[in-house]
């Protein structure tokens, strides 16, 4: 009985400490970027480039590119996804940027983050798109790079082609 009580107390102490850390550490709460949601870049021949990466690096591909599945560090029971996708070099999706790439950032609290950015004079280039996989919006950084903010709904999100790494 004492062993069970000690284990219970240790578990309770851990959970209280974890909860306190989540509440008191400003890096663990509020609107913020939580990781990379995807890397998108222009290519002369996206199909050939996907085939090269598949053959030489073993990346499994879908029609859109690849989706890497991983588990969150804080809660290893929750999945997350990062997309990798070449686009045709003539794509208009990266406009108004003339850059060759676009990075998708995973965020928490997208609406609050946008309110903070608006207060700082930063406005999105489009409106928030709300989808079953999450919410998306695009911004331009000071150097003219278009970035995509994505507030994912990982539980409901099914990556295109449901492809994962080997």
PASEBA-1860 file (N, C-alpha, C; in nm, 3 decimals):
! residues 166
1> XXXXXXXX> 0.083/-0.120/0.000/0.000/0.000/0.000/0.087/0.126/0.000 ~ 0.198/0.125/0.077/0.286/0.241/0.083/0.351/0.267/-0.052 ~ 0.387/0.158/-0.124/0.450/0.172/-0.254/0.353/0.238/-0.352 ~ 0.225/0.196/-0.349/0.123/0.253/-0.436/0.102/0.401/-0.403 ~ 0.100/0.436/-0.276/0.081/0.575/-0.234/0.199/0.661/-0.279 ~ 0.320/0.610/-0.266/0.439/0.684/-0.308/0.437/0.709/-0.459 ~ 0.400/0.608/-0.536/0.392/0.624/-0.681/0.284/0.726/-0.716 ~ 0.171/0.721/-0.648/0.063/0.816/-0.671/0.106/0.958/-0.639
9> XXXXXXXX> 0.179/0.976/-0.530/0.229/1.109/-0.492/0.329/1.161/-0.594 ~ 0.418/1.073/-0.641/0.515/1.114/-0.742/0.446/1.155/-0.871 ~ 0.347/1.079/-0.913/0.271/1.114/-1.035/0.198/1.247/-1.017 ~ 0.136/1.266/-0.902/0.065/1.391/-0.876/0.162/1.509/-0.876 ~ 0.280/1.491/-0.816/0.380/1.599/-0.813/0.426/1.632/-0.955 ~ 0.448/1.529/-1.036/0.489/1.553/-1.174/0.383/1.630/-1.249 ~ 0.258/1.588/-1.238/0.150/1.654/-1.310/0.130/1.798/-1.264 ~ 0.142/1.822/-1.134/0.131/1.959/-1.082/0.246/2.045/-1.134
17> XXXXXXXX> 0.365/1.990/-1.136/0.481/2.063/-1.187/0.466/2.094/-1.335 ~ 0.421/1.997/-1.410/0.400/2.016/-1.553/0.295/2.125/-1.576 ~ 0.184/2.116/-1.504/0.077/2.215/-1.517/0.124/2.354/-1.478 ~ 0.200/2.365/-1.369/0.252/2.493/-1.325/0.345/2.552/-1.431 ~ 0.430/2.468/-1.487/0.521/2.513/-1.593/0.443/2.566/-1.713 ~ 0.338/2.495/-1.753/0.257/2.539/-1.868/0.190/2.673/-1.840 ~ 0.148/2.695/-1.715/0.080/2.818/-1.680/0.175/2.936/-1.662 ~ 0.295/2.911/-1.611/0.385/3.020/-1.576/0.491/3.050/-1.680
25> XXXXXXXX> 0.517/2.960/-1.771/0.620/2.982/-1.872/0.557/3.049/-1.993 ~ 0.591/3.176/-2.021/0.527/3.245/-2.132/0.555/3.180/-2.268 ~ 0.660/3.102/-2.280/0.690/3.036/-2.407/0.596/2.918/-2.432 ~ 0.518/2.877/-2.333/0.430/2.762/-2.349/0.285/2.799/-2.371 ~ 0.254/2.929/-2.377/0.114/2.966/-2.392/0.104/3.089/-2.480 ~ -0.018/3.118/-2.521/-0.042/3.235/-2.601/-0.020/3.210/-2.749 ~ -0.055/3.309/-2.829/-0.037/3.294/-2.973/0.111/3.292/-3.008 ~ 0.150/3.192/-3.088/0.292/3.179/-3.121/0.311/3.075/-3.229
33> XXXXXXXX> 0.427/3.078/-3.292/0.467/2.973/-3.384/0.514/2.854/-3.302 ~ 0.470/2.734/-3.339/0.508/2.614/-3.266/0.599/2.522/-3.346 ~ 0.620/2.552/-3.473/0.707/2.467/-3.555/0.688/2.495/-3.702 ~ 0.754/2.415/-3.783/0.743/2.425/-3.928/0.632/2.331/-3.975 ~ 0.536/2.385/-4.045/0.426/2.305/-4.097/0.453/2.254/-4.238 ~ 0.541/2.323/-4.310/0.570/2.278/-4.445/0.676/2.365/-4.511 ~ 0.742/2.307/-4.607/0.841/2.377/-4.688/0.799/2.360/-4.833 ~ 0.776/2.472/-4.900/0.728/2.472/-5.037/0.826/2.551/-5.121
41> XXXXXXXX> 0.858/2.501/-5.240/0.955/2.570/-5.324/0.924/2.546/-5.471 ~ 0.973/2.638/-5.553/0.949/2.629/-5.697/1.052/2.536/-5.760 ~ 1.008/2.464/-5.862/1.097/2.371/-5.934/1.060/2.374/-6.082 ~ 1.161/2.357/-6.168/1.136/2.353/-6.313/1.049/2.233/-6.349 ~ 1.074/2.119/-6.284/1.000/1.996/-6.311/0.969/1.928/-6.178 ~ 0.859/1.968/-6.111/0.827/1.911/-5.981/0.818/1.758/-5.981 ~ 0.761/1.699/-6.085/0.747/1.553/-6.090/0.884/1.485/-6.093 ~ 0.976/1.536/-6.174/1.110/1.477/-6.182/1.185/1.497/-6.050
49> XXXXXXXX> 1.166/1.613/-5.988/1.234/1.639/-5.861/1.181/1.548/-5.751 ~ 1.049/1.528/-5.747/0.992/1.435/-5.650/1.046/1.294/-5.673 ~ 1.055/1.254/-5.800/1.108/1.121/-5.832/1.253/1.107/-5.786 ~ 1.333/1.213/-5.804/1.473/1.209/-5.761/1.482/1.193/-5.610 ~ 1.405/1.273/-5.535/1.407/1.263/-5.389/1.357/1.127/-5.343 ~ 1.258/1.073/-5.410/1.205/0.942/-5.374/1.310/0.833/-5.398 ~ 1.371/0.835/-5.516/1.470/0.733/-5.552/1.596/0.743/-5.467 ~ 1.647/0.864/-5.449/1.778/0.880/-5.387/1.775/0.901/-5.236
57> XXXXXXXX> 1.665/0.952/-5.184/1.657/0.975/-5.040/1.548/0.891/-4.973 ~ 1.474/0.815/-5.053/1.374/0.726/-4.996/1.250/0.796/-4.943 ~ 1.224/0.919/-4.988/1.105/0.991/-4.941/0.984/0.941/-5.020 ~ 0.885/0.893/-4.950/0.762/0.847/-5.014/0.682/0.968/-5.058 ~ 0.632/0.962/-5.180/0.564/1.076/-5.239/0.417/1.049/-5.267 ~ 0.339/1.158/-5.261/0.202/1.157/-5.309/0.197/1.253/-5.427 ~ 0.082/1.280/-5.479/0.069/1.374/-5.590/0.114/1.515/-5.549 ~ 0.111/1.545/-5.419/0.143/1.680/-5.370/0.286/1.695/-5.322
65> XXXXXXXX> 0.354/1.588/-5.296/0.487/1.592/-5.236/0.494/1.485/-5.129 ~ 0.539/1.523/-5.012/0.548/1.426/-4.903/0.499/1.490/-4.775 ~ 0.451/1.407/-4.685/0.410/1.454/-4.553/0.482/1.369/-4.450 ~ 0.556/1.436/-4.366/0.629/1.368/-4.259/0.542/1.369/-4.134 ~ 0.520/1.254/-4.077/0.439/1.240/-3.956/0.532/1.227/-3.838 ~ 0.499/1.296/-3.730/0.582/1.291/-3.610/0.491/1.305/-3.488 ~ 0.548/1.287/-3.373/0.472/1.300/-3.248/0.527/1.416/-3.168 ~ 0.438/1.492/-3.108/0.477/1.611/-3.033/0.561/1.576/-2.911
73> XXXXXXXX> 0.660/1.660/-2.884/0.748/1.635/-2.770/0.679/1.645/-2.637 ~ 0.596/1.748/-2.618/0.530/1.768/-2.488/0.426/1.660/-2.464 ~ 0.351/1.625/-2.566/0.249/1.521/-2.553/0.272/1.421/-2.666 ~ 0.349/1.319/-2.637/0.389/1.224/-2.741/0.274/1.136/-2.790 ~ 0.154/1.156/-2.739/0.039/1.082/-2.791/-0.026/1.157/-2.906 ~ 0.012/1.284/-2.929/-0.048/1.365/-3.034/0.042/1.370/-3.156 ~ -0.017/1.344/-3.272/0.056/1.349/-3.397/0.067/1.493/-3.448 ~ 0.167/1.515/-3.530/0.182/1.639/-3.604/0.230/1.605/-3.743
81> XXXXXXXX> 0.220/1.700/-3.834/0.259/1.676/-3.972/0.339/1.793/-4.025 ~ 0.436/1.764/-4.110/0.512/1.865/-4.181/0.511/1.827/-4.329 ~ 0.472/1.920/-4.413/0.462/1.895/-4.557/0.589/1.940/-4.628 ~ 0.621/1.872/-4.736/0.733/1.906/-4.824/0.678/1.898/-4.964 ~ 0.683/2.010/-5.039/0.620/2.007/-5.170/0.686/2.101/-5.270 ~ 0.732/2.047/-5.384/0.775/2.133/-5.493/0.652/2.179/-5.573 ~ 0.654/2.305/-5.614/0.548/2.362/-5.697/0.609/2.395/-5.834 ~ 0.528/2.403/-5.937/0.578/2.448/-6.068/0.639/2.586/-6.052
89> XXXXXXXX> 0.746/2.611/-6.126/0.814/2.741/-6.113/0.726/2.856/-6.162 ~ 0.618/2.826/-6.232/0.526/2.929/-6.280/0.409/2.952/-6.185 ~ 0.409/2.886/-6.067/0.298/2.899/-5.974/0.276/3.044/-5.934 ~ 0.152/3.078/-5.914/0.115/3.211/-5.865/0.090/3.206/-5.714 ~ 0.096/3.086/-5.656/0.063/3.068/-5.515/0.156/3.146/-5.422 ~ 0.279/3.171/-5.462/0.374/3.242/-5.376/0.360/3.394/-5.387 ~ 0.282/3.444/-5.485/0.266/3.588/-5.504/0.197/3.650/-5.384 ~ 0.228/3.771/-5.347/0.303/3.868/-5.425/0.456/3.856/-5.414
97> XXXXXXXX> 0.506/3.756/-5.347/0.651/3.736/-5.339/0.704/3.686/-5.473 ~ 0.827/3.725/-5.504/0.893/3.671/-5.622/1.000/3.569/-5.583 ~ 0.998/3.525/-5.459/1.097/3.431/-5.407/1.065/3.288/-5.454 ~ 1.163/3.201/-5.442/1.152/3.065/-5.490/1.090/2.969/-5.387 ~ 1.066/3.017/-5.266/1.018/2.928/-5.160/0.913/2.996/-5.074 ~ 0.844/2.916/-4.996/0.751/2.966/-4.895/0.754/2.868/-4.779 ~ 0.761/2.920/-4.660/0.760/2.835/-4.541/0.625/2.848/-4.473 ~ 0.570/2.734/-4.434/0.444/2.727/-4.361/0.481/2.707/-4.214
105> XXXXXXXX> 0.434/2.797/-4.129/0.460/2.786/-3.985/0.335/2.737/-3.914 ~ 0.353/2.636/-3.829/0.245/2.590/-3.742/0.230/2.693/-3.630 ~ 0.107/2.731/-3.597/0.086/2.830/-3.491/-0.024/2.785/-3.396 ~ -0.022/2.842/-3.278/-0.131/2.831/-3.182/-0.190/2.970/-3.166 ~ -0.322/2.982/-3.157/-0.386/3.111/-3.136/-0.375/3.203/-3.256 ~ -0.411/3.153/-3.373/-0.396/3.230/-3.497/-0.468/3.365/-3.490 ~ -0.592/3.367/-3.445/-0.666/3.493/-3.441/-0.600/3.595/-3.349 ~ -0.552/3.550/-3.233/-0.484/3.641/-3.140/-0.351/3.688/-3.199
113> XXXXXXXX> -0.280/3.598/-3.266/-0.153/3.634/-3.329/-0.176/3.739/-3.437 ~ -0.280/3.722/-3.517/-0.312/3.820/-3.621/-0.349/3.955/-3.561 ~ -0.419/3.954/-3.447/-0.454/4.080/-3.380/-0.327/4.151/-3.333 ~ -0.233/4.077/-3.278/-0.105/4.136/-3.236/-0.030/4.193/-3.354 ~ -0.029/4.118/-3.465/0.043/4.164/-3.584/-0.023/4.288/-3.642 ~ -0.156/4.291/-3.642/-0.229/4.408/-3.692/-0.193/4.531/-3.609 ~ -0.185/4.513/-3.476/-0.146/4.623/-3.387/-0.005/4.672/-3.418 ~ 0.079/4.584/-3.471/0.217/4.620/-3.507/0.226/4.671/-3.652
121> XXXXXXXX> 0.110/4.683/-3.719/0.110/4.734/-3.856/0.132/4.629/-3.963 ~ 0.122/4.503/-3.928/0.142/4.393/-4.024/0.004/4.340/-4.063 ~ -0.025/4.342/-4.194/-0.155/4.293/-4.240/-0.136/4.173/-4.331 ~ -0.226/4.077/-4.323/-0.216/3.960/-4.411/-0.243/3.999/-4.556 ~ -0.197/3.916/-4.649/-0.222/3.940/-4.791/-0.355/3.879/-4.836 ~ -0.417/3.800/-4.749/-0.547/3.741/-4.779/-0.623/3.723/-4.648 ~ -0.743/3.667/-4.656/-0.821/3.642/-4.535/-0.795/3.500/-4.485 ~ -0.829/3.476/-4.361/-0.810/3.344/-4.302/-0.900/3.244/-4.372
129> XXXXXXXX> -0.840/3.134/-4.417/-0.915/3.024/-4.478/-0.935/2.919/-4.369 ~ -1.058/2.886/-4.340/-1.089/2.787/-4.236/-1.127/2.656/-4.304 ~ -1.047/2.550/-4.279/-1.067/2.421/-4.344/-1.076/2.313/-4.237 ~ -1.109/2.192/-4.277/-1.115/2.081/-4.182/-0.977/2.045/-4.128 ~ -0.871/2.082/-4.200/-0.735/2.055/-4.153/-0.675/2.168/-4.072 ~ -0.748/2.278/-4.059/-0.698/2.391/-3.982/-0.724/2.522/-4.053 ~ -0.668/2.628/-3.998/-0.687/2.763/-4.049/-0.557/2.815/-4.108 ~ -0.567/2.882/-4.223/-0.449/2.931/-4.297/-0.464/3.079/-4.326
137> XXXXXXXX> -0.350/3.149/-4.327/-0.345/3.288/-4.372/-0.202/3.316/-4.419 ~ -0.186/3.413/-4.508/-0.055/3.446/-4.564/-0.014/3.588/-4.530 ~ 0.116/3.606/-4.506/0.176/3.735/-4.475/0.303/3.752/-4.557 ~ 0.352/3.874/-4.560/0.483/3.901/-4.620/0.577/3.943/-4.508 ~ 0.699/3.887/-4.507/0.797/3.931/-4.407/0.868/4.056/-4.461 ~ 0.952/4.121/-4.381/1.015/4.246/-4.425/1.103/4.232/-4.550 ~ 1.147/4.110/-4.584/1.232/4.091/-4.702/1.155/4.043/-4.824 ~ 1.022/4.045/-4.815/0.941/4.007/-4.931/0.915/3.859/-4.945
145> XXXXXXXX> 0.939/3.782/-4.840/0.908/3.639/-4.843/0.763/3.619/-4.799 ~ 0.687/3.548/-4.879/0.551/3.514/-4.839/0.560/3.397/-4.742 ~ 0.491/3.409/-4.630/0.487/3.300/-4.533/0.342/3.261/-4.509 ~ 0.324/3.135/-4.476/0.190/3.083/-4.451/0.182/3.045/-4.304 ~ 0.081/3.096/-4.235/0.056/3.057/-4.096/-0.056/2.955/-4.097 ~ -0.034/2.846/-4.024/-0.131/2.735/-4.022/-0.158/2.697/-3.877 ~ -0.283/2.711/-3.837/-0.325/2.662/-3.706/-0.391/2.527/-3.732 ~ -0.313/2.418/-3.714/-0.363/2.286/-3.754/-0.467/2.228/-3.659
153> XXXXXXXX> -0.546/2.140/-3.714/-0.634/2.054/-3.636/-0.581/1.913/-3.663 ~ -0.470/1.878/-3.597/-0.399/1.754/-3.628/-0.485/1.630/-3.611 ~ -0.578/1.632/-3.516/-0.660/1.513/-3.492/-0.746/1.484/-3.614 ~ -0.796/1.589/-3.679/-0.882/1.572/-3.795/-0.805/1.573/-3.926 ~ -0.682/1.622/-3.923/-0.605/1.641/-4.045/-0.561/1.508/-4.104 ~ -0.593/1.488/-4.230/-0.543/1.373/-4.304/-0.459/1.429/-4.418 ~ -0.329/1.407/-4.414/-0.244/1.464/-4.517/-0.281/1.413/-4.656 ~ -0.262/1.498/-4.759/-0.291/1.453/-4.895/-0.214/1.325/-4.926
161> XXXXXX> -0.284/1.224/-4.968/-0.219/1.097/-5.001/-0.181/1.015/-4.879 ~ -0.206/1.067/-4.760/-0.171/1.001/-4.633/-0.037/0.929/-4.643 ~ 0.066/1.004/-4.683/0.200/0.950/-4.700/0.285/0.983/-4.578 ~ 0.363/0.890/-4.532/0.456/0.914/-4.424/0.595/0.869/-4.467 ~ 0.695/0.908/-4.389/0.832/0.866/-4.422/0.848/0.719/-4.396 ~ 0.958/0.665/-4.450/0.988/0.522/-4.430/1.012/0.492/-4.285
END
